[in-house]
Amino acid sequence: MRPRGFLITCVHCHATRDWLIVEVGKVYIRCRCTHEWLEPDLDLDAFNDLFGAVHAVWASFDDAVRAEGFDGFLAGTMWI
């Protein structure tokens, strides 16, 4: 993703892809290493333009990150 015109990179593990993107009024990006940050260059309109319908709902944020593999267990793993 390049919302600022350059590749987004995790400051903790230097990954450049395979993000969990979460919209909760603002848009956050979470890396598989569990580092998470507010992404100010992705607003709600951009988020809605990029992504389709909700495919799952979890009881909690912790359940969601665990189910999607962003709880740290798969840190360093990237799907090709």
Secondary structure, DSSP 8 states (H G I E B T S, - for coil): --TTSS----TTT---S--EEEESSSEEEE-TTS-EEE-TTS-HHHHHHH--S-----SSHHHHHHHHT-SSTTTT----
